[in-house]
Amino acid sequence: MKKLKTLLLSAVIGATVAILNQVIAGPVALIDLPDKVHEAVTVKSSMGLVGDIERTVEGDETNYEVGFKEGEVERRLTFSSEGKVTWTQVFEADLPAAVRQILNAEFKDVKPVGFYRVTEDEEPYYDLEIPAGSSTNSLSVAENGRWWSLEIEVADVPAPVRATIERELGLGNYDSISKTKEDGKIFYEAEGTRGAHLDIAPDGKVISREDEVTLEQVTPAARKTISARFNATQITSITRHSENNDVTFEVEANQNGKTINLTVGHGGRIRPQSAQ
């Protein structure tokens, strides 16, 4: 399963700009939106009158959360800086049958308080907000019901899994932990504070690991292959993926205005499925 990306849905409304964990959020006027975003919001105006707009900046990524109101019904949509809709607020009645089936079978006692359809990845999914004491966790379910992933607290993680997280990432060095079910199998996902991602079996065995790395951290053979395809300024990210003693490097680069993805084995061979 591809890593689930987390998008901060800001609840800040007002004239104050809030800074939290290097995330900057604040209101913005419709007239001040970038052209692509303004055009995309206008296209969606059939959903109702445009209300408040919140701009969120995290690193080099900017998103715009827009409220649309028609009568007593209000929906919120999140747009990327390119004008693509990445999150759409929906209602429980809008959930596909496959998602409803998982809720009824796996989460009978869960009462979601918010529903969103997420389309920022290749595979759309639904994100459901779940009350958890004084905070809110999320349950993510694939649109076709193929997998689900529930945010959990470290206290709810099995001891072997917790020990693995602390060994691999360091005590407290994680942003989130999720319990995930895919193809009938349960495993746990941990996001590290420094970009690491772990998939862990219930017995504590590491299934796979991903780390953001630099070109200098790539094996010499793989570095030679990557350098032959791209110069350093074209490379936007390199992710080291380890699974079943197999190490690959997933490269994303921008070449002539086009985004190119390439997977290179630790021995320097380009994996056929990623060759460009």
Order of alpha helices (4+ residues) and beta strands (2+ residues): beta-beta-alpha-beta-beta-beta-beta-alpha-beta-beta-beta-beta-alpha-beta-beta-beta-beta-alpha-beta-beta-beta
